[in-house]
Each structure stands twice: as C-alpha cells, then as structure tokens.
Amino acid sequence: MANENTENKETIKYIKDLIKDEKVAMLTTVSQEGRLMSRPMHTQEVLMDREEIWFITKKDTEKYEEINRNPAINLAYAGSSYVSISGTAEFVQDDEKKKEYWNKIVEKVLNASADDPNVVLVKVTPEIAEYWESGLSVKVVKEFVKKMASKNTLDDDNKLKDTVNFNENER
C-alpha cells in the first residue's frame, strides 16, 4: 500500500509538471438544462501538494451560477500532452490572494479591478485526473504500435495514458 501511495504522489507531481506551463484550461460545468458547457479559463496557480487549482472569475456569469448549482467540474489542458481533471469547484473570497493573482491581463479580460466585489476566486479540488502522452516520439509510437499489434485493448497496461485518484479512500 505504501508503494501505491508513493506511486500516486509521483503521478500527481507528474500531472502538475504536465500542466504547469499550460496557462489556459477548458473549464466544463453543467448548465441548468443539464448540458455540459466549456469555456477557457486562465490558470492562476496549481498547488497539487495541497490539491488546489486556482482561477479568477466574476459573479455575474453563467459559470458562476452553474458552479453554485452543481460544483462538479472538469478541467482539460492540452499542450505537449493532454490532461483531464475532474473535481469540485468552490468560490473563495480572499482579497489578499486575489491581489496576488491580479495582473493587467486579468484586469483587461474581466474588465474589473482587484477590489471589485463582483470578482471572485475559484478553487478547484481535483478528485481524479487522467493524462495522455502526445507527440510523435519514437517511444510513444513504439508503445502505440505494440498495443495495436497486441490482443490486449489499449486500456490494458496502457503506458500512453494514466489515471490518478486524489481521494485518500481510493488510493
């Protein structure tokens, strides 16, 4: 069990490394009608050791209402690899943290100031994450060809994809 916990921590660190340079995530929420709605969000900070991913938004948005109704969300990052993080979002009023994250880009995008009461932080607590390696490196191509030639499915011992559970009870 200790080996699994160490491996899980290493995987969580690896996921942080995969998304640390990706500034934009697609945040998916559930609309009032039950539809999945996605929009780009600028990632402010990734604290995987504390299981927190931070964003800034405004209260007078559909995403704010959707998260209030149903805090289950998904984050998707795409770059040199693909990462999907399912978790729970919550709103946090922390003026110091808001000022720490504030910059000219956020000001322009939100058309607001850091002390605007309509501006709120979004803290995402990851529950499960999956990642897929991408690119055309020889290792990835060889692994894919090996899987295609095998009678096993791509999910059987798939080295192109991995899943990590953040929930202590599932480790």
C-alpha positions as CSV (number, residue, x, y, z in Angstrom):
1,M,0.0,0.0,0.0
2,A,2.9,2.4,0.8
3,N,4.3,1.7,-2.7
4,E,1.0,2.6,-4.3
5,N,0.8,5.8,-2.2
6,T,4.3,6.8,-3.3
7,E,3.5,6.0,-6.9
8,N,0.3,8.1,-6.7
9,K,2.2,11.0,-5.3
10,E,4.8,10.7,-8.1
11,T,1.9,10.7,-10.6
12,I,0.3,13.7,-9.0
13,K,3.7,15.6,-9.3
14,Y,4.0,14.4,-12.9
15,I,0.5,15.8,-13.7
16,K,1.5,19.2,-12.1
17,D,4.6,19.2,-14.3
18,L,2.4,18.5,-17.4
19,I,0.1,21.4,-16.7
20,K,2.5,23.9,-15.1
21,D,3.3,25.7,-18.4
22,E,-0.3,25.5,-19.7
23,K,-1.9,28.8,-18.8
24,V,-5.3,28.0,-20.1
25,A,-7.7,25.2,-19.1
26,M,-11.1,24.5,-20.6
27,L,-13.4,24.6,-17.6
28,T,-16.5,22.4,-18.0
29,T,-19.6,22.9,-15.9
30,V,-23.2,21.6,-16.1
31,S,-25.9,24.1,-17.2
32,Q,-29.3,24.4,-15.7
33,E,-30.6,22.2,-18.6
34,G,-28.0,19.5,-17.9
35,R,-25.8,20.4,-20.8
36,L,-22.0,20.4,-20.5
37,M,-20.6,23.9,-21.0
38,S,-16.9,24.6,-21.5
39,R,-15.0,27.8,-21.6
40,P,-11.3,28.8,-21.4
41,M,-10.0,29.9,-18.1
42,H,-6.6,31.3,-17.2
43,T,-5.0,29.2,-14.5
44,Q,-3.7,31.4,-11.7
45,E,-1.9,28.7,-9.6
46,V,-1.5,24.9,-9.4
47,L,-0.9,23.6,-5.9
48,M,-1.1,19.8,-6.4
49,D,0.6,19.2,-3.0
50,R,-2.5,20.9,-1.4
51,E,-4.8,19.6,-4.2
52,E,-5.8,23.1,-5.3
53,I,-6.0,24.7,-8.8
54,W,-7.0,28.4,-8.7
55,F,-8.8,30.7,-11.2
56,I,-10.5,34.1,-11.1
57,T,-14.0,34.9,-12.5
58,K,-16.9,37.3,-12.0
59,K,-20.1,36.5,-10.1
60,D,-22.3,37.8,-12.9
61,T,-21.5,34.9,-15.2
62,E,-23.3,31.7,-16.2
63,K,-20.3,29.7,-15.0
64,Y,-20.8,31.2,-11.5
65,E,-24.4,30.2,-11.5
66,E,-23.6,26.7,-12.8
67,I,-21.0,26.1,-10.2
68,N,-23.4,27.3,-7.5
69,R,-26.0,24.8,-8.7
70,N,-23.6,21.9,-9.3
71,P,-19.9,22.2,-8.2
72,A,-18.8,19.2,-10.2
73,I,-16.5,20.4,-12.9
74,N,-13.8,19.2,-15.3
75,L,-10.6,20.9,-16.4
76,A,-9.0,20.0,-19.7
77,Y,-5.4,21.0,-20.5
78,A,-3.9,20.4,-24.0
79,G,-0.3,21.1,-25.0
80,S,2.6,18.7,-25.2
81,S,0.2,16.2,-23.5
82,Y,-3.4,16.0,-22.6
83,V,-4.7,16.2,-19.0
84,S,-8.3,15.9,-17.8
85,I,-9.0,16.7,-14.2
86,S,-12.4,16.1,-12.6
87,G,-13.1,17.7,-9.3
88,T,-15.2,20.1,-7.3
89,A,-15.2,23.9,-7.6
90,E,-15.9,26.4,-4.8
91,F,-15.8,30.2,-4.6
92,V,-13.4,31.8,-2.2
93,Q,-13.4,35.5,-1.1
94,D,-9.8,36.1,-0.3
95,D,-8.7,39.7,-1.1
96,E,-5.0,39.0,-0.4
97,K,-4.9,36.0,-2.8
98,K,-7.0,37.9,-5.4
99,K,-4.4,40.8,-5.3
100,E,-1.6,38.2,-5.5
101,Y,-3.1,36.8,-8.7
102,W,-4.1,40.1,-10.2
103,N,-2.3,41.5,-13.3
104,K,-3.1,43.6,-16.3
105,I,-4.3,40.6,-18.4
106,V,-6.9,39.7,-15.7
107,E,-7.9,43.3,-15.4
108,K,-8.5,43.5,-19.2
109,V,-10.3,40.1,-19.5
110,L,-12.6,40.8,-16.6
111,N,-12.9,44.5,-17.2
112,A,-12.7,45.0,-13.5
113,S,-10.3,45.8,-10.7
114,A,-9.0,43.5,-7.9
115,D,-11.1,45.2,-5.3
116,D,-14.4,44.8,-7.4
117,P,-16.8,42.8,-5.1
118,N,-18.1,41.1,-8.3
119,V,-14.7,39.4,-8.8
120,V,-14.2,36.0,-7.0
121,L,-11.7,33.3,-6.8
122,V,-12.5,29.8,-8.0
123,K,-10.7,27.0,-6.1
124,V,-10.8,23.5,-7.8
125,T,-10.1,20.5,-5.7
126,P,-9.1,17.6,-8.0
127,E,-10.7,14.2,-7.4
128,I,-9.4,12.2,-10.4
129,A,-7.1,13.0,-13.2
130,E,-6.1,11.3,-16.4
131,Y,-3.3,12.2,-18.8
132,W,-2.2,11.0,-22.2
133,E,1.2,11.5,-23.6
134,S,1.3,13.0,-27.1
135,G,3.8,13.8,-29.7
136,L,5.5,11.6,-32.3
137,S,8.4,10.5,-30.2
138,V,9.8,7.1,-31.1
139,K,8.8,5.7,-27.6
140,V,5.2,6.8,-27.9
141,V,4.9,5.5,-31.5
142,K,6.5,2.2,-30.5
143,E,4.2,1.8,-27.5
144,F,1.1,2.6,-29.7
145,V,2.2,0.1,-32.4
146,K,2.8,-2.6,-29.7
147,K,-0.7,-2.0,-28.3
148,M,-2.2,-2.2,-31.8
149,A,-0.4,-5.4,-32.5
150,S,-1.4,-6.9,-29.2
151,K,-4.7,-8.8,-28.4
152,N,-5.0,-6.6,-25.3
153,T,-7.1,-3.4,-25.5
154,L,-5.4,0.0,-25.3
155,D,-6.6,0.3,-21.7
156,D,-4.8,-2.9,-20.7
157,D,-1.4,-1.8,-19.2
158,N,-1.6,1.4,-21.3
159,K,1.6,3.4,-21.0
160,L,0.2,6.2,-23.1
161,K,-2.4,7.0,-20.5
162,D,-2.6,7.0,-16.7
163,T,-5.2,7.8,-14.1
164,V,-4.7,9.1,-10.6
165,N,-7.2,9.3,-7.8
166,F,-6.8,12.2,-5.4
167,N,-9.3,10.9,-2.9
168,E,-7.5,9.2,0.1
169,N,-10.2,6.5,0.3
170,E,-9.5,5.4,-3.3
171,R,-5.7,5.2,-3.0
